[in-house]
Amino acid sequence: MSTRTASGAKTLPGKYYTSEEIFLLESKNIFTKQWLYAGRISQLKKVGSYFLFNIDNESIIILRDQNDEVKAYYNVCRHRGTRLCSDSEGEFSKTIQCPYHAWTYDLEGNLKGAPQVMDTIDISKYPLRCVKLENFHGMLFINFDENAVFEPIAADLHTPLAPYDIANTKVAHRQNYPIKSNWKLAVENFCECYHCIPAHPEFSVGHGGARPSAQVAD
């Protein structure tokens, strides 16, 4: 059986890091069709608790509803598309109200109030749009693809994660690193350790580290 190696590998041509057209294709075919880690269920301490998950041009409200279930909704009012909330986290009382025309939704996403037009529309047809969500060992994953299936991922990860009792862990600290680069550069930098010895000697065992593999640009 052959061993996979990065020996002799090269980075992608430059256009894959700079082309807006390619990035749009990646957004469509990767980020809208894969399961994305959004946060932890421990962040939703009680009914009405919520946090926002933002990626690309999308904003998602993840909350604990009145039935104590976790839901994910597009952060968009069904009327004029106004963002429903801007705070990154917080707590709703019993409703979510649009700041533009005061359309009001309950925590299950149902439209409950639409000032001045209640008698002219069927409010049952305008609930908040849902996003597919899965709770796995206390980790919350979302997927924009309505046909996405999580079971194969769960089957692969359940056994190796079981000993760590991840379901009972909590977020102690969060750090964001805004990066002015294409996402692939960040991923490639994280996955390779050719730079670890000179740039991060404290991370390298005995300051010698593991033997790295190098990639060269065309």
Solvent accessible surface area in square Angstrom, and as a share of the most:
residue,aa,sasa,rsa
1,M,238,1.06
2,S,106,0.69
3,T,119,0.69
4,R,236,0.86
5,T,97,0.56
6,A,38,0.29
7,S,89,0.58
8,G,71,0.68
9,A,32,0.25
10,K,124,0.53
11,T,37,0.22
12,L,80,0.40
13,P,62,0.39
14,G,52,0.50
15,K,119,0.50
16,Y,76,0.29
17,Y,33,0.13
18,T,115,0.67
19,S,32,0.21
20,E,113,0.51
21,E,126,0.57
22,I,28,0.14
23,F,62,0.26
24,L,104,0.52
25,L,93,0.46
26,E,19,0.09
27,S,10,0.07
28,K,127,0.54
29,N,71,0.36
30,I,63,0.32
31,F,46,0.19
32,T,50,0.29
33,K,99,0.42
34,Q,97,0.43
35,W,34,0.12
36,L,25,0.13
37,Y,109,0.42
38,A,15,0.11
39,G,6,0.05
40,R,17,0.06
41,I,39,0.20
42,S,31,0.20
43,Q,37,0.17
44,L,1,0.00
45,K,169,0.72
46,K,113,0.48
47,V,61,0.35
48,G,0,0.00
49,S,11,0.07
50,Y,16,0.06
51,F,9,0.04
52,L,24,0.12
53,F,33,0.14
54,N,96,0.49
55,I,41,0.21
56,D,90,0.46
57,N,127,0.65
58,E,67,0.30
59,S,3,0.02
60,I,0,0.00
61,I,0,0.00
62,I,0,0.00
63,L,0,0.00
64,R,35,0.13
65,D,0,0.00
66,Q,81,0.36
67,N,100,0.51
68,D,86,0.45
69,E,92,0.41
70,V,25,0.15
71,K,55,0.23
72,A,3,0.02
73,Y,1,0.00
74,Y,54,0.20
75,N,1,0.00
76,V,51,0.30
77,C,3,0.02
78,R,55,0.20
79,H,73,0.33
80,R,173,0.63
81,G,41,0.40
82,T,36,0.21
83,R,114,0.42
84,L,10,0.05
85,C,20,0.12
86,S,104,0.67
87,D,95,0.49
88,S,78,0.50
89,E,104,0.47
90,G,35,0.34
91,E,100,0.45
92,F,26,0.11
93,S,93,0.60
94,K,141,0.60
95,T,56,0.33
96,I,1,0.01
97,Q,105,0.47
98,C,4,0.02
99,P,100,0.63
100,Y,135,0.51
101,H,74,0.33
102,A,34,0.26
103,W,14,0.05
104,T,22,0.13
105,Y,0,0.00
106,D,18,0.10
107,L,0,0.00
108,E,45,0.20
109,G,1,0.01
110,N,69,0.36
111,L,5,0.02
112,K,113,0.48
113,G,17,0.17
114,A,1,0.01
115,P,66,0.42
116,Q,185,0.82
117,V,51,0.29
118,M,79,0.35
119,D,146,0.76
120,T,106,0.62
121,I,51,0.26
122,D,68,0.35
123,I,48,0.25
124,S,88,0.57
125,K,140,0.59
126,Y,71,0.27
127,P,51,0.32
128,L,4,0.02
129,R,141,0.51
130,C,88,0.53
131,V,12,0.07
132,K,74,0.31
133,L,36,0.18
134,E,55,0.25
135,N,78,0.40
136,F,16,0.07
137,H,36,0.16
138,G,5,0.05
139,M,31,0.14
140,L,0,0.00
141,F,30,0.13
142,I,0,0.00
143,N,1,0.00
144,F,33,0.14
145,D,43,0.22
146,E,153,0.68
147,N,130,0.67
148,A,12,0.09
149,V,93,0.53
150,F,10,0.04
151,E,113,0.51
152,P,81,0.51
153,I,63,0.32
154,A,24,0.19
155,A,78,0.60
156,D,106,0.55
157,L,71,0.35
158,H,99,0.44
159,T,102,0.59
160,P,73,0.46
161,L,35,0.18
162,A,52,0.40
163,P,106,0.67
164,Y,151,0.57
165,D,80,0.42
166,I,34,0.17
167,A,51,0.40
168,N,114,0.58
169,T,61,0.36
170,K,163,0.69
171,V,60,0.35
172,A,108,0.84
173,H,141,0.63
174,R,126,0.46
175,Q,108,0.48
176,N,114,0.58
177,Y,164,0.62
178,P,131,0.82
179,I,105,0.53
180,K,215,0.91
181,S,51,0.33
182,N,26,0.13
183,W,74,0.26
184,K,19,0.08
185,L,84,0.42
186,A,35,0.27
187,V,72,0.41
188,E,52,0.24
189,N,83,0.43
190,F,176,0.73
191,C,99,0.59
192,E,55,0.25
193,C,64,0.39
194,Y,125,0.48
195,H,48,0.21
196,C,16,0.10
197,I,67,0.34
198,P,106,0.67
199,A,57,0.44
200,H,62,0.28
201,P,46,0.29
202,E,117,0.52
203,F,148,0.62
204,S,10,0.07
205,V,131,0.75
206,G,74,0.71
207,H,121,0.54
208,G,40,0.38
209,G,30,0.29
210,A,87,0.67
211,R,232,0.85
212,P,47,0.30
213,S,51,0.33
214,A,40,0.31
215,Q,81,0.36
216,V,88,0.51
217,A,80,0.62
218,D,126,0.65
